[in-house]
Every structure is written in structure tokens, then in C-alpha cells.
Amino acid sequence: MDGLTLVTTLAQSNIAAYLPIMVILTMALTFAIGNIVATKLIGPSRTGEIKGQAYESGMNPIGTARKRFNVRFFLIAMVFLVFDVEVVFLYPWADTFTDLATGGKDAALWLGRILFFLLTTVVAYLYGFRKGVFRFD
């Protein structure tokens, strides 16, 4: 085999490895574009003053949507994210921790790491509690 044939063979095998990904991307794009086109062609397209008005659970909107929110809403969101991330990390840790040898050096290290992680979560919860995030007066 000469060099050009080898390069051509390698290039074809690399492209063939990406073929399933290209098929999935093509299907996803076709589905997305097809849904948008079908909605424009088939879907209702009535417009008007009432149709263009903001919808607030069946109530007529009062005031502007550009008002300021209390910082507690953002603090609640931050506390939620802390606990959400904690759960995401606890599942793989629990799966790995059960496979470690009982009483081993690695088990103690992993347990120490997760206890530190849980401690930081408790600190975040206490911070939110002291800031009054959980008081709804």
C-alpha cells in the first residue's frame, strides 16, 4: 500500500465511524424543521388585540411585567440549586462507595469527602435560614 491509499482508507473509516451521529443529527433537524413548518401550515393563525395580550391564569394582567422581585426568591433558587447538585453527586458516590472494601483506606477517604460535601450543603442551608429565606411573612 502506498501512502495515499493508506490515508484514503483511514479517512473513510473515520467518516464511517461518525455516520450514526450524522444520521441522528439529520433526523433531529428534520423533525424540528418539519414540526415548525407543519405548525405554520396547519396551525391556527388568528391575531388580534385580545389574542396578543399576556395570559395570566385567566385573569386580566395588572401592571407591568418589569417589576422587581424580592431577593428571597433568588435565594430560594440558590438553595434549591445547592440541594439539586447535592443529589446529582450523591447517586454516583453511593454507587461507588458500596463497591469499596469495608474498613479500607479508600473507603475512609471517600466517606470523608462526602461528609465534607454534605457539610458544605448544611452550611448553605444555614446561610439561607439565617438570611430569612424560609420565612414567608
PAZAPA-4460 file (N, C-alpha, C; in steps of 0.05 Angstrom, whole numbers, plus 32768, in hexadecimal, padded with zeros to 4 digits):
% residues 137
    n_x    n_y    n_z   ca_x   ca_y   ca_z    c_x    c_y    c_z   seq   type   mol
   8011   7FE8   8000   8000   8000   8000   8012   8019   8000     1      M     A
   800B   802B   7FEF   801A   8044   7FEF   800D   8057   8003     2      D     A
   8019   806E   8008   8010   8080   801D   7FF5   808C   8017     3      G     A
   7FEF   8092   7FFE   7FD5   809E   7FF7   7FBE   808B   7FFC     4      L     A
   7FC2   8072   7FF5   7FAD   805E   7FF9   7FA8   805A   8017     5      T     A
   7FBD   805A   8027   7FBA   8057   8044   7FAB   806F   8050     6      L     A
   7FB1   8087   8047   7FA4   809F   8051   7F86   809E   8049     7      V     A
   7F80   8096   8030   7F65   8094   8027   7F55   8080   8037     8      T     A
   7F61   8069   803C   7F54   8054   804C   7F4E   805D   8068     9      T     A
   7F62   806A   8075   7F5D   8075   8090   7F48   808A   8091    10      L     A
   7F47   809B   807D   7F33   80B1   807C   7F17   80A4   8079    11      A     A
   7F15   8090   8068   7EFB   8083   8064   7EF1   8075   807D    12      Q     A
   7F04   8068   808C   7EFC   805A   80A4   7EF4   806E   80BA    13      S     A
   7F01   8085   80BB   7EF9   809A   80CF   7EDE   80A5   80C8    14      N     A
   7ED8   80AA   80AF   7EBE   80B4   80A7   7EA9   80A0   80AD    15      I     A
   7EAE   8087   80A9   7E9B   8071   80AE   7E95   8070   80CC    16      A     A
   7EA8   8076   80DD   7EA4   8076   80FA   7E91   808C   8102    17      A     A
   7E90   80A2   80F4   7E7E   80B8   80FA   7E63   80B6   80ED    18      Y     A
   7E5F   80A3   80DC   7E46   80A0   80CD   7E2D   809E   80DF    19      L     A
   7E2D   808E   80F5   7E15   808D   8106   7E0F   80A8   8113    20      P     A
   7E23   80B8   811A   7E1F   80D2   8126   7E12   80E5   8111    21      I     A
   7E1C   80E3   80F8   7E11   80F4   80E3   7DF4   80EC   80DD    22      M     A
   7DEE   80D3   80DE   7DD2   80CA   80D9   7DC0   80D5   80EF    23      V     A
   7DC8   80D3   8109   7DB8   80DD   811F   7DB4   80FB   811D    24      I     A
   7DCA   810A   8117   7DC7   8127   8113   7DB5   812F   80FC    25      L     A
   7DB7   8120   80E6   7DA5   8125   80D0   7D88   8120   80D7    26      T     A
   7D83   810A   80E5   7D67   8104   80EE   7D5D   811A   8101    27      M     A
   7D6E   8123   8114   7D66   8138   8127   7D5F   8152   8119    28      A     A
   7D70   815A   8106   7D6C   8173   80F7   7D53   8170   80E6    29      L     A
   7D4F   815A   80D9   7D38   8156   80C8   7D1E   8157   80D9    30      T     A
   7D1F   814A   80F0   7D08   814B   8102   7D01   8167   810C    31      F     A
   7D16   8176   8114   7D12   8191   811E   7D07   81A3   8108    32      A     A
   7D14   81A3   80F1   7D0B   81B4   80DB   7CEF   81AC   80D1    33      I     A
   7CEB   8191   80D0   7CD0   8187   80C7   7CBA   8191   80DA    34      G     A
   7CBF   8190   80F4   7CAB   8199   8107   7CA5   81B7   8104    35      N     A
   7CBA   81C7   8100   7CB6   81E4   80FD   7CA6   81EA   80E4    36      I     A
   7CAD   81DC   80CE   7C9F   81E1   80B4   7C82   81D7   80B6    37      V     A
   7C7E   81C0   80C2   7C63   81B5   80C5   7C52   81C8   80D7    38      A     A
   7C5D   81D3   80EC   7C4E   81E5   80FD   7C46   81FE   80ED    39      T     A
   7C58   8209   80DD   7C52   8221   80CE   7C3D   821B   80B9    40      K     A
   7C3D   8203   80AD   7C2A   81FC   8098   7C0F   81F4   80A3    41      L     A
   7C0F   81E3   80B7   7BF6   81D8   80C1   7BEA   81E7   80D9    42      I     A
   7BFA   81F2   80EA   7BF1   81FF   8103   7BE1   8218   80FE    43      G     A
   7BD0   8220   8112   7BC0   8238   8110   7BD2   8251   8111    44      P     A
   7BCA   8265   8103   7BDB   827D   8103   7BCA   8296   8106    45      S     A
   7BB7   8295   8119   7BA7   82AD   811E   7BB7   82C1   812F    46      R     A
   7BB4   82DA   8128   7BC1   82EF   8138   7BAD   8304   8140    47      T     A
   7BB4   8314   8152   7BA2   8329   815B   7BAD   8335   8176    48      G     A
   7B9F   834A   817F   7BA8   8357   8197   7BA5   8345   81B0    49      E     A
   7B8F   8337   81B2   7B8C   8325   81C9   7B9E   830D   81C7    50      I     A
   7BA1   8302   81AF   7BB2   82EB   81AB   7BCF   82F1   81B1    51      K     A
   7BD8   8309   81AD   7BF3   8310   81B2   7BF9   8319   81CE    52      G     A
   7BE4   8319   81DF   7BE8   8322   81FB   7BF4   830C   820B    53      Q     A
   7C03   8314   8220   7C10   8300   8232   7BFA   82F0   8240    54      A     A
   7C00   82D6   8244   7BED   82C4   8252   7BF6   82BF   826E    55      Y     A
   7BE6   82C5   8282   7BED   82C2   829E   7BD8   82B0   82AC    56      E     A
   7BD7   8297   82A6   7BC5   8284   82B3   7BA8   828D   82B1    57      S     A
   7BA0   8297   829B   7B84   829F   8297   7B7D   82BB   82A1    58      G     A
   7B90   82C8   82AF   7B8B   82E2   82BA   7B96   82F7   82A7    59      M     A
   7B8A   830F   82A7   7B95   8325   8297   7BAF   832E   82A5    60      N     A
   7BC5   8332   8295   7BDE   833A   82A2   7BDB   8357   82AD    61      P     A
   7BE8   835A   82C5   7BE8   8374   82D2   7C04   837E   82D4    62      I     A
   7C0A   8395   82CB   7C24   83A1   82CE   7C37   8396   82B8    63      G     A
   7C51   839C   82BD   7C65   8395   82AA   7C73   837B   82B3    64      T     A
   7C7F   836E   82A0   7C8E   8355   82A6   7CAB   835C   82AF    65      A     A
   7CB2   8375   82AE   7CCD   837E   82B4   7CD0   8388   82D1    66      R     A
   7CC4   837A   82E4   7CC7   8383   8300   7CDD   8372   830E    67      K     A
   7CE7   837D   8323   7CFD   8370   8332   7CF2   835B   8345    68      R     A
   7D00   8345   8347   7CF9   8330   835A   7D0A   8332   8373    69      F     A
   7CFF   8328   8388   7D0E   8327   83A1   7D26   8314   839E    70      N     A
   7D3C   831A   83AA   7D54   830A   83A8   7D50   82EE   83B3    71      V     A
   7D3C   82EA   83C4   7D37   82CF   83CF   7D31   82BB   83BA    72      R     A
   7D24   82C3   83A4   7D1E   82B1   838F   7D37   82A6   8382    73      F     A
   7D4B   82B7   837F   7D64   82AE   8374   7D74   829D   8388    74      F     A
   7D72   82A3   83A1   7D80   8293   83B5   7D73   8277   83B7    75      L     A
   7D59   8276   83B4   7D4C   825B   83B4   7D56   824C   839C    76      I     A
   7D58   8259   8385   7D62   824B   836D   7D7F   8241   8371    77      A     A
   7D8F   8251   837F   7DAB   8249   8384   7DAC   8231   8397    78      M     A
   7D9B   8231   83AC   7D9B   821B   83BF   7D91   8202   83B0    79      V     A
   7D7D   8205   839F   7D73   81EE   8390   7D89   81E3   837E    80      F     A
   7D99   81F4   8371   7DAE   81EA   8360   7DC3   81DB   8371    81      L     A
   7DC9   81E5   8389   7DDD   81D8   839A   7DD3   81BB   83A0    82      V     A
   7DBA   81B8   83A7   7DB0   819E   83AE   7DAD   818C   8395    83      F     A
   7DA6   8199   837F   7DA4   818A   8366   7DBF   817F   835D    84      D     A
   7DD4   818F   835F   7DEF   8185   8358   7DF8   8170   836B    85      V     A
   7DF0   8173   8385   7DF7   815F   8399   7DEC   8143   8391    86      E     A
   7DD3   8143   8389   7DC6   8129   8382   7DD4   811E   8369    87      V     A
   7DDB   812E   8356   7DE9   8125   833E   7E03   8118   8345    88      V     A
   7E11   8122   8358   7E2B   8117   8360   7E29   8100   8374    89      F     A
   7E13   80FE   8383   7E10   80E8   8396   7E0B   80CD   8389    90      L     A
   7DFC   80CD   8373   7DF7   80B3   8366   7E10   80A5   835C    91      Y     A
   7E22   80B2   834D   7E3A   80A3   8345   7E4C   809C   835D    92      P     A
   7E4D   80AE   8371   7E5D   80A8   8389   7E52   808F   8397    93      W     A
   7E38   808D   839A   7E2C   8076   83A8   7E31   805D   8398    94      A     A
   7E30   805E   837E   7E36   8046   836E   7E53   803E   8370    95      D     A
   7E65   8051   8370   7E82   804B   8372   7E89   8042   838E    96      T     A
   7E7D   804E   83A2   7E84   8048   83BE   7E7D   802C   83C6    97      F     A
   7E68   8021   83BB   7E60   8006   83C1   7E73   7FF1   83B6    98      T     A
   7E83   7FF9   83A2   7E96   7FE6   8396   7EB1   7FE6   83A4    99      D     A
   7EB6   7FF9   83B6   7ECF   7FFB   83C3   7ED1   7FE6   83DA   100      L     A
   7EEA   7FDE   83E0   7EEE   7FCA   83F5   7EE7   7FD7   8410   101      A     A
   7ED9   7FC7   8421   7ED1   7FD1   843B   7EEA   7FD6   844C   102      T     A
   7EEB   7FED   8458   7F01   7FF4   846A   7F1B   7FFA   845C   103      G     A
   7F1B   7FFC   8441   7F33   8003   8432   7F3A   8020   8433   104      G     A
   7F53   8026   842A   7F5C   8042   8429   7F4B   8052   8415   105      K     A
   7F45   8046   83FF   7F35   8055   83EB   7F19   805B   83F5   106      D     A
   7F0D   8048   8404   7EF2   804C   840F   7EF2   8064   8422   107      A     A
   7F06   8066   8433   7F08   807D   8446   7F0B   8097   8437   108      A     A
   7F1B   8097   8422   7F20   80AF   8412   7F06   80B8   8404   109      L     A
   7EF8   80A5   83F8   7EDE   80AB   83EB   7EC9   80B5   83FF   110      W     A
   7EC8   80A8   8416   7EB5   80B1   842A   7EBC   80CD   8434   111      L     A
   7ED5   80D3   8438   7EDD   80EE   8440   7ED6   8103   842B   112      G     A
   7EDA   80FC   8412   7ED3   810F   83FC   7EB5   8115   83FC   113      R     A
   7EA4   8100   83FE   7E88   8105   83FD   7E7E   8113   8416   114      I     A
   7E8A   810D   842D   7E82   811C   8445   7E89   8139   8443   115      L     A
   7EA0   8140   8437   7EA7   815C   8432   7E93   8169   841F   116      F     A
   7E8C   815A   840A   7E78   8164   83F7   7E5D   8169   8405   117      F     A
   7E55   8157   8415   7E3B   815A   8424   7E3D   8172   8437   118      L     A
   7E55   8176   8444   7E59   818C   8456   7E56   81A7   8447   119      L     A
   7E61   81A8   842F   7E5D   81C1   8420   7E40   81C6   8418   120      T     A
   7E31   81B1   8414   7E15   81B3   840E   7E06   81BE   8426   121      T     A
   7E0D   81B3   843D   7E00   81BC   8456   7E06   81D9   845B   122      V     A
   7E1F   81E1   8456   7E27   81FD   8459   7E16   820F   8446   123      V     A
   7E12   8206   842E   7E01   8216   841B   7DE4   8218   8425   124      A     A
   7DDA   8202   8430   7DBF   8202   843B   7DBD   8215   8453   125      Y     A
   7DD1   8214   8465   7DD1   8226   847C   7DD4   8243   8474   126      L     A
   7DE3   8248   845F   7DE6   8263   8455   7DCB   826E   844B   127      Y     A
   7DBD   825D   843C   7DA2   8265   8433   7D8F   8269   844A   128      G     A
   7D91   8258   845E   7D7F   8259   8475   7D84   8273   8484   129      F     A
   7D9D   827A   8489   7DA4   8293   8497   7D9C   82AC   8488   130      R     A
   7D9D   82AA   846D   7D95   82C1   845C   7D77   82C4   845A   131      K     A
   7D68   82B1   8466   7D4B   82B3   8466   7D3E   82A9   844C   132      G     A
   7D4B   8298   843D   7D41   828E   8424   7D27   827E   8428   133      V     A
   7D26   8270   843E   7D10   825D   8442   7CF9   8269   8453   134      F     A
   7CFA   8283   8458   7CE4   8291   8465   7CD2   829E   8451   135      R     A
   7CB9   8296   8450   7CA6   82A1   843D   7C92   82B2   844C   136      F     A
   7C98   82CB   8452   7C86   82DC   8462   7C74   82EB   844F   137      D     A
***
